[in-house]
Amino acid sequence: DNKEKENCVREVYSATIEQENDKIIFTFRGNGFLRYQIRNMVGMLIQVGENKISTEDVERYLENKDRTTGGKTAPAEGLYLIDVEY
C-alpha cells in the first residue's frame, strides 16, 4: 500500500550503547520506529564492531535508501521493548 510507504520517516532522538557485565545495551529514543528498524540498526552496529563492514559501508547504505544493500538484521532474541512514552 502506498500510504504506508509515504509515511515511513522516523526521527531518532538519541542512541546509546553501554556494556553491563556480559550484556551490551542499545537504547534508542525516537518518535516511532518502523518494523525491523531497530534490529537492522543493531545488526549493522554489531557488524561494524566486528570489523565486518566499515562506517563507510553504513554511510553508503543510508545514502542508497535501499534496505537490500544493508547489513544483517539482528535476531529478535535478546531485544526488548522496555518503555513507551507519550
BAROZA-663281 format. One record per atom (N, C-alpha, C, O, CB): x, y, z; residue number from 1; residue in three letters. Coordinates in Angstrom, 1 decimal, always signed. Glycine has a CB too. Example, Ala and Ser with C-alpha at 12.3 -4.5 7.8 and 13.67 -1.06 7.14 Angstrom:
BEGIN
+--------+--------+--------+------+------+
!     xx !     yy !     zz ! fido ! palo !
+--------+--------+--------+------+------+
!  +13.2 !   -5.7 !   +7.8 !    1 !  ALA !
!  +12.3 !   -4.5 !   +7.8 !    1 !  ALA !
!  +13.2 !   -3.3 !   +7.8 !    1 !  ALA !
!  +14.2 !   -3.3 !   +8.5 !    1 !  ALA !
!  +11.3 !   -4.5 !   +9.0 !    1 !  ALA !
!  +12.8 !   -2.2 !   +7.1 !    2 !  SER !
!  +13.7 !   -1.1 !   +7.1 !    2 !  SER !
!  +12.9 !   +0.0 !   +7.9 !    2 !  SER !
!  +13.4 !   +1.1 !   +8.0 !    2 !  SER !
!  +14.1 !   -0.6 !   +5.7 !    2 !  SER !
+--------+--------+--------+------+------+
//
This chain:
BEGIN
+--------+--------+--------+------+------+
!     xx !     yy !     zz ! fido ! palo !
+--------+--------+--------+------+------+
!   +0.8 !   -1.2 !   +0.0 !    1 !  ASP !
!   +0.0 !   +0.0 !   +0.0 !    1 !  ASP !
!   +0.9 !   +1.2 !   +0.0 !    1 !  ASP !
!   +1.8 !   +1.3 !   +0.8 !    1 !  ASP !
!   -1.0 !   +0.0 !   +1.2 !    1 !  ASP !
!   +0.6 !   +2.2 !   -0.9 !    2 !  ASN !
!   +1.4 !   +3.4 !   -1.0 !    2 !  ASN !
!   +1.3 !   +4.3 !   +0.2 !    2 !  ASN !
!   +2.3 !   +5.0 !   +0.5 !    2 !  ASN !
!   +1.1 !   +4.2 !   -2.2 !    2 !  ASN !
!   +0.2 !   +4.3 !   +0.9 !    3 !  LYS !
!   +0.1 !   +5.1 !   +2.1 !    3 !  LYS !
!   +1.1 !   +4.8 !   +3.1 !    3 !  LYS !
!   +1.7 !   +5.7 !   +3.8 !    3 !  LYS !
!   -1.3 !   +5.0 !   +2.7 !    3 !  LYS !
!   +1.4 !   +3.5 !   +3.3 !    4 !  GLU !
!   +2.4 !   +3.1 !   +4.2 !    4 !  GLU !
!   +3.8 !   +3.6 !   +3.8 !    4 !  GLU !
!   +4.6 !   +4.0 !   +4.7 !    4 !  GLU !
!   +2.5 !   +1.5 !   +4.4 !    4 !  GLU !
!   +4.1 !   +3.5 !   +2.5 !    5 !  LYS !
!   +5.4 !   +4.0 !   +2.0 !    5 !  LYS !
!   +5.6 !   +5.5 !   +2.2 !    5 !  LYS !
!   +6.7 !   +6.0 !   +2.5 !    5 !  LYS !
!   +5.6 !   +3.6 !   +0.6 !    5 !  LYS !
!   +4.5 !   +6.3 !   +2.1 !    6 !  GLU !
!   +4.6 !   +7.7 !   +2.2 !    6 !  GLU !
!   +4.9 !   +8.1 !   +3.6 !    6 !  GLU !
!   +5.5 !   +9.2 !   +3.8 !    6 !  GLU !
!   +3.3 !   +8.3 !   +1.7 !    6 !  GLU !
!   +4.5 !   +7.3 !   +4.6 !    7 !  ASN !
!   +4.7 !   +7.7 !   +6.0 !    7 !  ASN !
!   +5.8 !   +6.8 !   +6.7 !    7 !  ASN !
!   +5.5 !   +6.2 !   +7.7 !    7 !  ASN !
!   +3.3 !   +7.5 !   +6.7 !    7 !  ASN !
!   +6.9 !   +6.8 !   +6.1 !    8 !  CYS !
!   +8.0 !   +5.9 !   +6.6 !    8 !  CYS !
!   +9.2 !   +6.7 !   +7.2 !    8 !  CYS !
!  +10.2 !   +6.1 !   +7.4 !    8 !  CYS !
!   +8.5 !   +5.0 !   +5.5 !    8 !  CYS !
!   +9.0 !   +8.0 !   +7.4 !    9 !  VAL !
!  +10.1 !   +8.8 !   +8.0 !    9 !  VAL !
!   +9.9 !   +8.8 !   +9.5 !    9 !  VAL !
!   +8.8 !   +9.1 !  +10.0 !    9 !  VAL !
!  +10.1 !  +10.2 !   +7.4 !    9 !  VAL !
!  +11.0 !   +8.4 !  +10.2 !   10 !  ARG !
!  +11.0 !   +8.4 !  +11.7 !   10 !  ARG !
!  +12.2 !   +9.2 !  +12.1 !   10 !  ARG !
!  +13.3 !   +9.2 !  +11.5 !   10 !  ARG !
!  +11.0 !   +7.0 !  +12.2 !   10 !  ARG !
!  +12.1 !   +9.9 !  +13.3 !   11 !  GLU !
!  +13.3 !  +10.6 !  +13.8 !   11 !  GLU !
!  +13.8 !   +9.9 !  +15.0 !   11 !  GLU !
!  +13.1 !   +9.6 !  +16.0 !   11 !  GLU !
!  +12.9 !  +12.1 !  +14.2 !   11 !  GLU !
!  +15.1 !   +9.6 !  +15.0 !   12 !  VAL !
!  +15.8 !   +9.0 !  +16.2 !   12 !  VAL !
!  +16.4 !  +10.2 !  +17.0 !   12 !  VAL !
!  +17.3 !  +10.9 !  +16.5 !   12 !  VAL !
!  +16.9 !   +8.0 !  +15.8 !   12 !  VAL !
!  +15.9 !  +10.4 !  +18.2 !   13 !  TYR !
!  +16.4 !  +11.5 !  +19.0 !   13 !  TYR !
!  +17.7 !  +11.2 !  +19.7 !   13 !  TYR !
!  +18.6 !  +12.0 !  +19.8 !   13 !  TYR !
!  +15.4 !  +11.8 !  +20.1 !   13 !  TYR !
!  +17.9 !   +9.9 !  +20.1 !   14 !  SER !
!  +19.2 !   +9.5 !  +20.7 !   14 !  SER !
!  +19.4 !   +8.0 !  +20.5 !   14 !  SER !
!  +18.5 !   +7.3 !  +20.4 !   14 !  SER !
!  +19.2 !  +10.0 !  +22.2 !   14 !  SER !
!  +20.7 !   +7.7 !  +20.6 !   15 !  ALA !
!  +21.1 !   +6.3 !  +20.5 !   15 !  ALA !
!  +22.3 !   +6.1 !  +21.4 !   15 !  ALA !
!  +23.3 !   +6.9 !  +21.3 !   15 !  ALA !
!  +21.3 !   +5.8 !  +19.0 !   15 !  ALA !
!  +22.3 !   +5.2 !  +22.3 !   16 !  THR !
!  +23.4 !   +4.9 !  +23.2 !   16 !  THR !
!  +23.7 !   +3.4 !  +23.2 !   16 !  THR !
!  +22.9 !   +2.6 !  +23.0 !   16 !  THR !
!  +23.1 !   +5.4 !  +24.6 !   16 !  THR !
!  +25.0 !   +3.1 !  +23.5 !   17 !  ILE !
!  +25.4 !   +1.8 !  +23.6 !   17 !  ILE !
!  +26.2 !   +1.7 !  +24.9 !   17 !  ILE !
!  +27.2 !   +2.5 !  +25.2 !   17 !  ILE !
!  +26.3 !   +1.3 !  +22.4 !   17 !  ILE !
!  +25.9 !   +0.8 !  +25.8 !   18 !  GLU !
!  +26.5 !   +0.6 !  +27.1 !   18 !  GLU !
!  +26.8 !   -0.9 !  +27.3 !   18 !  GLU !
!  +26.1 !   -1.7 !  +26.7 !   18 !  GLU !
!  +25.7 !   +1.2 !  +28.3 !   18 !  GLU !
!  +27.8 !   -1.2 !  +28.1 !   19 !  GLN !
!  +28.1 !   -2.5 !  +28.4 !   19 !  GLN !
!  +27.9 !   -2.7 !  +29.9 !   19 !  GLN !
!  +28.5 !   -1.9 !  +30.7 !   19 !  GLN !
!  +29.6 !   -3.0 !  +28.0 !   19 !  GLN !
!  +27.2 !   -3.7 !  +30.3 !   20 !  GLU !
!  +27.0 !   -4.1 !  +31.7 !   20 !  GLU !
!  +27.3 !   -5.6 !  +31.8 !   20 !  GLU !
!  +26.6 !   -6.4 !  +31.4 !   20 !  GLU !
!  +25.5 !   -3.8 !  +32.2 !   20 !  GLU !
!  +28.5 !   -5.8 !  +32.4 !   21 !  ASN !
!  +29.0 !   -7.2 !  +32.6 !   21 !  ASN !
!  +29.0 !   -7.9 !  +31.2 !   21 !  ASN !
!  +29.8 !   -7.4 !  +30.3 !   21 !  ASN !
!  +28.1 !   -8.0 !  +33.5 !   21 !  ASN !
!  +28.3 !   -8.9 !  +31.0 !   22 !  ASP !
!  +28.4 !   -9.6 !  +29.7 !   22 !  ASP !
!  +27.3 !   -9.2 !  +28.7 !   22 !  ASP !
!  +27.1 !   -9.8 !  +27.7 !   22 !  ASP !
!  +28.3 !  -11.1 !  +29.9 !   22 !  ASP !
!  +26.5 !   -8.1 !  +29.0 !   23 !  LYS !
!  +25.5 !   -7.6 !  +28.2 !   23 !  LYS !
!  +25.9 !   -6.3 !  +27.5 !   23 !  LYS !
!  +26.5 !   -5.5 !  +28.1 !   23 !  LYS !
!  +24.2 !   -7.4 !  +29.0 !   23 !  LYS !
!  +25.4 !   -6.1 !  +26.3 !   24 !  ILE !
!  +25.6 !   -4.9 !  +25.6 !   24 !  ILE !
!  +24.2 !   -4.3 !  +25.5 !   24 !  ILE !
!  +23.3 !   -5.0 !  +24.9 !   24 !  ILE !
!  +26.3 !   -5.0 !  +24.2 !   24 !  ILE !
!  +24.0 !   -3.1 !  +25.9 !   25 !  ILE !
!  +22.7 !   -2.5 !  +26.0 !   25 !  ILE !
!  +22.6 !   -1.3 !  +24.9 !   25 !  ILE !
!  +23.3 !   -0.3 !  +25.1 !   25 !  ILE !
!  +22.3 !   -2.0 !  +27.4 !   25 !  ILE !
!  +21.7 !   -1.5 !  +23.9 !   26 !  PHE !
!  +21.5 !   -0.5 !  +23.0 !   26 !  PHE !
!  +20.2 !   +0.2 !  +23.4 !   26 !  PHE !
!  +19.2 !   -0.4 !  +23.6 !   26 !  PHE !
!  +21.4 !   -1.1 !  +21.5 !   26 !  PHE !
!  +20.2 !   +1.5 !  +23.4 !   27 !  THR !
!  +19.0 !   +2.3 !  +23.8 !   27 !  THR !
!  +18.7 !   +3.3 !  +22.7 !   27 !  THR !
!  +19.6 !   +4.1 !  +22.3 !   27 !  THR !
!  +19.2 !   +3.0 !  +25.2 !   27 !  THR !
!  +17.5 !   +3.3 !  +22.1 !   28 !  PHE !
!  +17.1 !   +4.2 !  +21.1 !   28 !  PHE !
!  +15.8 !   +4.9 !  +21.5 !   28 !  PHE !
!  +14.9 !   +4.3 !  +22.1 !   28 !  PHE !
!  +16.8 !   +3.4 !  +19.7 !   28 !  PHE !
!  +15.8 !   +6.2 !  +21.3 !   29 !  ARG !
!  +14.7 !   +7.0 !  +21.6 !   29 !  ARG !
!  +14.3 !   +7.8 !  +20.3 !   29 !  ARG !
!  +15.2 !   +8.3 !  +19.6 !   29 !  ARG !
!  +14.9 !   +8.0 !  +22.7 !   29 !  ARG !
!  +13.0 !   +7.8 !  +20.0 !   30 !  GLY !
!  +12.6 !   +8.4 !  +18.7 !   30 !  GLY !
!  +11.1 !   +8.6 !  +18.7 !   30 !  GLY !
!  +10.4 !   +8.3 !  +19.7 !   30 !  GLY !
!  +12.9 !   +7.6 !  +17.5 !   30 !  GLY !
!  +10.6 !   +9.2 !  +17.6 !   31 !  ASN !
!   +9.1 !   +9.5 !  +17.6 !   31 !  ASN !
!   +8.3 !   +8.3 !  +17.0 !   31 !  ASN !
!   +7.1 !   +8.4 !  +16.8 !   31 !  ASN !
!   +8.9 !  +10.7 !  +16.7 !   31 !  ASN !
!   +9.0 !   +7.2 !  +16.8 !   32 !  GLY !
!   +8.4 !   +6.0 !  +16.3 !   32 !  GLY !
!   +9.4 !   +5.2 !  +15.6 !   32 !  GLY !
!  +10.5 !   +5.7 !  +15.2 !   32 !  GLY !
!   +7.1 !   +6.3 !  +15.4 !   32 !  GLY !
!   +9.1 !   +3.9 !  +15.4 !   33 !  PHE !
!  +10.1 !   +3.0 !  +14.7 !   33 !  PHE !
!   +9.3 !   +2.1 !  +13.7 !   33 !  PHE !
!   +8.2 !   +1.7 !  +14.0 !   33 !  PHE !
!  +10.9 !   +2.2 !  +15.7 !   33 !  PHE !
!  +10.0 !   +1.9 !  +12.6 !   34 !  LEU !
!   +9.4 !   +1.0 !  +11.6 !   34 !  LEU !
!   +9.7 !   -0.4 !  +11.9 !   34 !  LEU !
!  +10.5 !   -0.7 !  +12.7 !   34 !  LEU !
!  +10.0 !   +1.4 !  +10.2 !   34 !  LEU !
!   +8.9 !   -1.3 !  +11.3 !   35 !  ARG !
!   +9.1 !   -2.7 !  +11.5 !   35 !  ARG !
!  +10.6 !   -3.1 !  +11.2 !   35 !  ARG !
!  +11.1 !   -2.8 !  +10.1 !   35 !  ARG !
!   +8.1 !   -3.6 !  +10.7 !   35 !  ARG !
!  +11.3 !   -3.8 !  +12.1 !   36 !  TYR !
!  +12.6 !   -4.2 !  +11.9 !   36 !  TYR !
!  +13.7 !   -3.1 !  +12.0 !   36 !  TYR !
!  +14.9 !   -3.4 !  +11.8 !   36 !  TYR !
!  +12.8 !   -5.0 !  +10.6 !   36 !  TYR !
!  +13.3 !   -1.9 !  +12.1 !   37 !  GLN !
!  +14.2 !   -0.8 !  +12.1 !   37 !  GLN !
!  +15.3 !   -0.9 !  +13.1 !   37 !  GLN !
!  +16.5 !   -0.8 !  +12.8 !   37 !  GLN !
!  +13.5 !   +0.6 !  +12.3 !   37 !  GLN !
!  +14.9 !   -1.2 !  +14.4 !   38 !  ILE !
!  +15.9 !   -1.3 !  +15.4 !   38 !  ILE !
!  +16.8 !   -2.6 !  +15.2 !   38 !  ILE !
!  +18.0 !   -2.5 !  +15.4 !   38 !  ILE !
!  +15.3 !   -1.4 !  +16.8 !   38 !  ILE !
!  +16.2 !   -3.6 !  +14.8 !   39 !  ARG !
!  +17.0 !   -4.9 !  +14.5 !   39 !  ARG !
!  +18.0 !   -4.6 !  +13.4 !   39 !  ARG !
!  +19.1 !   -5.1 !  +13.4 !   39 !  ARG !
!  +16.1 !   -6.0 !  +14.2 !   39 !  ARG !
!  +17.6 !   -3.8 !  +12.4 !   40 !  ASN !
!  +18.5 !   -3.5 !  +11.3 !   40 !  ASN !
!  +19.7 !   -2.6 !  +11.8 !   40 !  ASN !
!  +20.8 !   -2.9 !  +11.4 !   40 !  ASN !
!  +17.7 !   -2.8 !  +10.1 !   40 !  ASN !
!  +19.3 !   -1.6 !  +12.6 !   41 !  MET !
!  +20.4 !   -0.7 !  +13.1 !   41 !  MET !
!  +21.3 !   -1.5 !  +14.0 !   41 !  MET !
!  +22.6 !   -1.3 !  +13.9 !   41 !  MET !
!  +19.7 !   +0.5 !  +13.9 !   41 !  MET !
!  +20.8 !   -2.3 !  +14.9 !   42 !  VAL !
!  +21.7 !   -3.1 !  +15.8 !   42 !  VAL !
!  +22.5 !   -4.1 !  +15.0 !   42 !  VAL !
!  +23.7 !   -4.2 !  +15.3 !   42 !  VAL !
!  +20.8 !   -3.8 !  +16.9 !   42 !  VAL !
!  +21.9 !   -4.7 !  +14.0 !   43 !  GLY !
!  +22.7 !   -5.6 !  +13.2 !   43 !  GLY !
!  +23.9 !   -5.0 !  +12.5 !   43 !  GLY !
!  +25.0 !   -5.5 !  +12.5 !   43 !  GLY !
!  +21.8 !   -6.3 !  +12.2 !   43 !  GLY !
!  +23.7 !   -3.8 !  +12.0 !   44 !  MET !
!  +24.8 !   -3.1 !  +11.4 !   44 !  MET !
!  +25.8 !   -2.6 !  +12.4 !   44 !  MET !
!  +27.0 !   -2.7 !  +12.1 !   44 !  MET !
!  +24.2 !   -1.8 !  +10.6 !   44 !  MET !
!  +25.4 !   -2.2 !  +13.6 !   45 !  LEU !
!  +26.3 !   -1.7 !  +14.6 !   45 !  LEU !
!  +27.2 !   -2.9 !  +15.0 !   45 !  LEU !
!  +28.4 !   -2.7 !  +15.2 !   45 !  LEU !
!  +25.6 !   -1.2 !  +15.8 !   45 !  LEU !
!  +26.6 !   -4.1 !  +15.2 !   46 !  ILE !
!  +27.4 !   -5.3 !  +15.5 !   46 !  ILE !
!  +28.4 !   -5.6 !  +14.4 !   46 !  ILE !
!  +29.5 !   -5.9 !  +14.7 !   46 !  ILE !
!  +26.4 !   -6.5 !  +15.8 !   46 !  ILE !
!  +28.0 !   -5.5 !  +13.2 !   47 !  GLN !
!  +28.9 !   -5.8 !  +12.1 !   47 !  GLN !
!  +30.1 !   -4.8 !  +12.0 !   47 !  GLN !
!  +31.2 !   -5.2 !  +11.8 !   47 !  GLN !
!  +28.2 !   -5.8 !  +10.8 !   47 !  GLN !
!  +29.8 !   -3.5 !  +12.3 !   48 !  VAL !
!  +30.9 !   -2.6 !  +12.4 !   48 !  VAL !
!  +31.8 !   -2.9 !  +13.5 !   48 !  VAL !
!  +33.0 !   -2.9 !  +13.4 !   48 !  VAL !
!  +30.3 !   -1.1 !  +12.6 !   48 !  VAL !
!  +31.2 !   -3.3 !  +14.7 !   49 !  GLY !
!  +32.1 !   -3.6 !  +15.9 !   49 !  GLY !
!  +32.9 !   -4.9 !  +15.6 !   49 !  GLY !
!  +34.0 !   -5.0 !  +16.2 !   49 !  GLY !
!  +31.2 !   -3.9 !  +17.0 !   49 !  GLY !
!  +32.4 !   -5.8 !  +14.8 !   50 !  GLU !
!  +33.2 !   -7.0 !  +14.4 !   50 !  GLU !
!  +34.1 !   -6.8 !  +13.2 !   50 !  GLU !
!  +34.7 !   -7.7 !  +12.7 !   50 !  GLU !
!  +32.2 !   -8.1 !  +14.2 !   50 !  GLU !
!  +34.2 !   -5.5 !  +12.7 !   51 !  ASN !
!  +35.0 !   -5.2 !  +11.6 !   51 !  ASN !
!  +34.6 !   -5.9 !  +10.3 !   51 !  ASN !
!  +35.4 !   -6.2 !   +9.4 !   51 !  ASN !
!  +36.5 !   -5.4 !  +11.8 !   51 !  ASN !
!  +33.3 !   -6.3 !  +10.2 !   52 !  LYS !
!  +32.8 !   -7.0 !   +9.0 !   52 !  LYS !
!  +32.4 !   -6.0 !   +8.0 !   52 !  LYS !
!  +32.4 !   -6.3 !   +6.8 !   52 !  LYS !
!  +31.7 !   -7.9 !   +9.4 !   52 !  LYS !
!  +31.9 !   -4.8 !   +8.4 !   53 !  ILE !
!  +31.6 !   -3.7 !   +7.5 !   53 !  ILE !
!  +32.2 !   -2.5 !   +8.1 !   53 !  ILE !
!  +32.5 !   -2.4 !   +9.3 !   53 !  ILE !
!  +30.1 !   -3.6 !   +7.3 !   53 !  ILE !
!  +32.4 !   -1.5 !   +7.2 !   54 !  SER !
!  +33.0 !   -0.2 !   +7.7 !   54 !  SER !
!  +31.9 !   +0.8 !   +7.9 !   54 !  SER !
!  +30.8 !   +0.7 !   +7.5 !   54 !  SER !
!  +34.1 !   +0.3 !   +6.6 !   54 !  SER !
!  +32.3 !   +1.9 !   +8.5 !   55 !  THR !
!  +31.4 !   +3.0 !   +8.7 !   55 !  THR !
!  +31.1 !   +3.6 !   +7.4 !   55 !  THR !
!  +30.0 !   +4.2 !   +7.2 !   55 !  THR !
!  +32.0 !   +4.1 !   +9.6 !   55 !  THR !
!  +32.0 !   +3.5 !   +6.4 !   56 !  GLU !
!  +31.7 !   +4.0 !   +5.0 !   56 !  GLU !
!  +30.6 !   +3.1 !   +4.4 !   56 !  GLU !
!  +29.7 !   +3.6 !   +3.7 !   56 !  GLU !
!  +33.0 !   +4.0 !   +4.2 !   56 !  GLU !
!  +30.6 !   +1.8 !   +4.7 !   57 !  ASP !
!  +29.5 !   +0.9 !   +4.2 !   57 !  ASP !
!  +28.2 !   +1.4 !   +4.8 !   57 !  ASP !
!  +27.2 !   +1.4 !   +4.0 !   57 !  ASP !
!  +29.8 !   -0.5 !   +4.6 !   57 !  ASP !
!  +28.1 !   +1.7 !   +6.0 !   58 !  VAL !
!  +26.9 !   +2.2 !   +6.7 !   58 !  VAL !
!  +26.4 !   +3.5 !   +6.0 !   58 !  VAL !
!  +25.3 !   +3.7 !   +5.7 !   58 !  VAL !
!  +27.1 !   +2.4 !   +8.2 !   58 !  VAL !
!  +27.4 !   +4.4 !   +5.8 !   59 !  GLU !
!  +27.1 !   +5.7 !   +5.1 !   59 !  GLU !
!  +26.5 !   +5.4 !   +3.7 !   59 !  GLU !
!  +25.5 !   +6.1 !   +3.3 !   59 !  GLU !
!  +28.3 !   +6.5 !   +5.0 !   59 !  GLU !
!  +27.1 !   +4.5 !   +3.0 !   60 !  ARG !
!  +26.5 !   +4.2 !   +1.6 !   60 !  ARG !
!  +25.1 !   +3.6 !   +1.7 !   60 !  ARG !
!  +24.3 !   +3.9 !   +0.9 !   60 !  ARG !
!  +27.5 !   +3.2 !   +0.9 !   60 !  ARG !
!  +24.9 !   +2.7 !   +2.7 !   61 !  TYR !
!  +23.6 !   +2.2 !   +2.9 !   61 !  TYR !
!  +22.6 !   +3.2 !   +3.1 !   61 !  TYR !
!  +21.5 !   +3.2 !   +2.5 !   61 !  TYR !
!  +23.6 !   +1.2 !   +4.0 !   61 !  TYR !
!  +22.9 !   +4.2 !   +4.0 !   62 !  LEU !
!  +22.0 !   +5.3 !   +4.3 !   62 !  LEU !
!  +21.7 !   +6.2 !   +3.1 !   62 !  LEU !
!  +20.6 !   +6.6 !   +2.9 !   62 !  LEU !
!  +22.5 !   +6.1 !   +5.4 !   62 !  LEU !
!  +22.7 !   +6.4 !   +2.3 !   63 !  GLU !
!  +22.6 !   +7.2 !   +1.1 !   63 !  GLU !
!  +21.8 !   +6.5 !   +0.0 !   63 !  GLU !
!  +21.0 !   +7.2 !   -0.7 !   63 !  GLU !
!  +23.9 !   +7.6 !   +0.5 !   63 !  GLU !
!  +21.9 !   +5.2 !   -0.1 !   64 !  ASN !
!  +21.2 !   +4.4 !   -1.1 !   64 !  ASN !
!  +19.7 !   +4.3 !   -0.8 !   64 !  ASN !
!  +18.9 !   +4.2 !   -1.7 !   64 !  ASN !
!  +21.7 !   +3.0 !   -1.2 !   64 !  ASN !
!  +19.3 !   +4.4 !   +0.5 !   65 !  LYS !
!  +17.9 !   +4.3 !   +0.9 !   65 !  LYS !
!  +17.3 !   +3.0 !   +0.4 !   65 !  LYS !
!  +16.2 !   +2.9 !   +0.0 !   65 !  LYS !
!  +17.1 !   +5.5 !   +0.5 !   65 !  LYS !
!  +18.1 !   +1.9 !   +0.4 !   66 !  ASP !
!  +17.7 !   +0.6 !   -0.1 !   66 !  ASP !
!  +18.1 !   -0.4 !   +0.9 !   66 !  ASP !
!  +19.3 !   -0.7 !   +1.1 !   66 !  ASP !
!  +18.3 !   +0.3 !   -1.5 !   66 !  ASP !
!  +17.2 !   -1.0 !   +1.6 !   67 !  ARG !
!  +17.4 !   -2.0 !   +2.7 !   67 !  ARG !
!  +18.2 !   -3.2 !   +2.2 !   67 !  ARG !
!  +19.0 !   -3.8 !   +3.0 !   67 !  ARG !
!  +16.1 !   -2.4 !   +3.3 !   67 !  ARG !
!  +18.1 !   -3.5 !   +0.9 !   68 !  THR !
!  +18.8 !   -4.7 !   +0.4 !   68 !  THR !
!  +20.3 !   -4.5 !   +0.4 !   68 !  THR !
!  +21.0 !   -5.5 !   +0.3 !   68 !  THR !
!  +18.2 !   -5.1 !   -0.9 !   68 !  THR !
!  +20.7 !   -3.3 !   +0.5 !   69 !  THR !
!  +22.2 !   -3.1 !   +0.4 !   69 !  THR !
!  +22.8 !   -3.0 !   +1.8 !   69 !  THR !
!  +24.0 !   -2.9 !   +2.0 !   69 !  THR !
!  +22.5 !   -1.8 !   -0.3 !   69 !  THR !
!  +21.9 !   -3.1 !   +2.8 !   70 !  GLY !
!  +22.4 !   -3.0 !   +4.2 !   70 !  GLY !
!  +22.9 !   -4.3 !   +4.8 !   70 !  GLY !
!  +22.9 !   -5.3 !   +4.1 !   70 !  GLY !
!  +21.3 !   -2.5 !   +5.1 !   70 !  GLY !
!  +23.4 !   -4.3 !   +6.0 !   71 !  GLY !
!  +24.0 !   -5.4 !   +6.7 !   71 !  GLY !
!  +22.9 !   -6.4 !   +7.2 !   71 !  GLY !
!  +21.7 !   -6.3 !   +6.8 !   71 !  GLY !
!  +24.8 !   -5.0 !   +7.8 !   71 !  GLY !
!  +23.3 !   -7.3 !   +8.0 !   72 !  LYS !
!  +22.4 !   -8.3 !   +8.6 !   72 !  LYS !
!  +21.5 !   -7.7 !   +9.6 !   72 !  LYS !
!  +21.8 !   -6.7 !  +10.3 !   72 !  LYS !
!  +23.2 !   -9.4 !   +9.3 !   72 !  LYS !
!  +20.3 !   -8.3 !   +9.7 !   73 !  THR !
!  +19.3 !   -7.9 !  +10.7 !   73 !  THR !
!  +19.6 !   -8.7 !  +11.9 !   73 !  THR !
!  +19.8 !   -9.9 !  +11.9 !   73 !  THR !
!  +17.8 !   -8.2 !  +10.2 !   73 !  THR !
!  +19.7 !   -8.0 !  +13.1 !   74 !  ALA !
!  +19.9 !   -8.7 !  +14.4 !   74 !  ALA !
!  +18.7 !   -9.6 !  +14.7 !   74 !  ALA !
!  +17.6 !   -9.3 !  +14.4 !   74 !  ALA !
!  +20.1 !   -7.7 !  +15.5 !   74 !  ALA !
!  +19.0 !  -10.8 !  +15.3 !   75 !  PRO !
!  +17.9 !  -11.6 !  +15.6 !   75 !  PRO !
!  +17.0 !  -11.0 !  +16.7 !   75 !  PRO !
!  +17.5 !  -10.2 !  +17.5 !   75 !  PRO !
!  +18.4 !  -13.0 !  +16.1 !   75 !  PRO !
!  +15.8 !  -11.4 !  +16.8 !   76 !  ALA !
!  +14.9 !  -10.8 !  +17.8 !   76 !  ALA !
!  +15.2 !  -11.3 !  +19.2 !   76 !  ALA !
!  +14.9 !  -10.6 !  +20.2 !   76 !  ALA !
!  +13.4 !  -11.2 !  +17.5 !   76 !  ALA !
!  +15.8 !  -12.4 !  +19.4 !   77 !  GLU !
!  +16.2 !  -12.9 !  +20.7 !   77 !  GLU !
!  +17.1 !  -11.9 !  +21.4 !   77 !  GLU !
!  +18.1 !  -11.5 !  +20.8 !   77 !  GLU !
!  +16.8 !  -14.3 !  +20.6 !   77 !  GLU !
!  +16.7 !  -11.6 !  +22.6 !   78 !  GLY !
!  +17.6 !  -10.7 !  +23.4 !   78 !  GLY !
!  +17.2 !   -9.2 !  +23.2 !   78 !  GLY !
!  +17.8 !   -8.4 !  +24.0 !   78 !  GLY !
!  +19.0 !  -10.9 !  +23.0 !   78 !  GLY !
!  +16.3 !   -8.9 !  +22.3 !   79 !  LEU !
!  +15.9 !   -7.5 !  +22.1 !   79 !  LEU !
!  +14.6 !   -7.3 !  +22.9 !   79 !  LEU !
!  +13.7 !   -8.1 !  +22.7 !   79 !  LEU !
!  +15.8 !   -7.1 !  +20.6 !   79 !  LEU !
!  +14.5 !   -6.2 !  +23.7 !   80 !  TYR !
!  +13.3 !   -6.0 !  +24.5 !   80 !  TYR !
!  +12.8 !   -4.6 !  +24.3 !   80 !  TYR !
!  +13.6 !   -3.6 !  +24.3 !   80 !  TYR !
!  +13.6 !   -6.3 !  +25.9 !   80 !  TYR !
!  +11.5 !   -4.4 !  +24.3 !   81 !  LEU !
!  +10.9 !   -3.1 !  +24.4 !   81 !  LEU !
!  +10.7 !   -2.8 !  +25.8 !   81 !  LEU !
!  +10.0 !   -3.5 !  +26.5 !   81 !  LEU !
!   +9.6 !   -3.0 !  +23.5 !   81 !  LEU !
!  +11.4 !   -1.8 !  +26.3 !   82 !  ILE !
!  +11.4 !   -1.5 !  +27.8 !   82 !  ILE !
!  +10.3 !   -0.5 !  +28.1 !   82 !  ILE !
!   +9.6 !   -0.7 !  +29.2 !   82 !  ILE !
!  +12.7 !   -1.0 !  +28.2 !   82 !  ILE !
!  +10.1 !   +0.5 !  +27.3 !   83 !  ASP !
!   +9.2 !   +1.6 !  +27.7 !   83 !  ASP !
!   +8.7 !   +2.3 !  +26.5 !   83 !  ASP !
!   +9.3 !   +2.4 !  +25.5 !   83 !  ASP !
!   +9.9 !   +2.6 !  +28.7 !   83 !  ASP !
!   +7.4 !   +2.8 !  +26.6 !   84 !  VAL !
!   +6.8 !   +3.7 !  +25.6 !   84 !  VAL !
!   +6.4 !   +4.9 !  +26.3 !   84 !  VAL !
!   +5.7 !   +4.8 !  +27.3 !   84 !  VAL !
!   +5.6 !   +2.9 !  +24.8 !   84 !  VAL !
!   +6.8 !   +6.1 !  +25.8 !   85 !  GLU !
!   +6.4 !   +7.3 !  +26.4 !   85 !  GLU !
!   +5.5 !   +8.1 !  +25.4 !   85 !  GLU !
!   +5.7 !   +8.1 !  +24.2 !   85 !  GLU !
!   +7.7 !   +8.2 !  +26.8 !   85 !  GLU !
!   +4.5 !   +8.8 !  +26.0 !   86 !  TYR !
!   +3.7 !   +9.7 !  +25.2 !   86 !  TYR !
!   +3.8 !  +11.1 !  +25.6 !   86 !  TYR !
!   +3.1 !  +12.0 !  +25.0 !   86 !  TYR !
!   +2.2 !   +9.2 !  +25.2 !   86 !  TYR !
+--------+--------+--------+------+------+
//
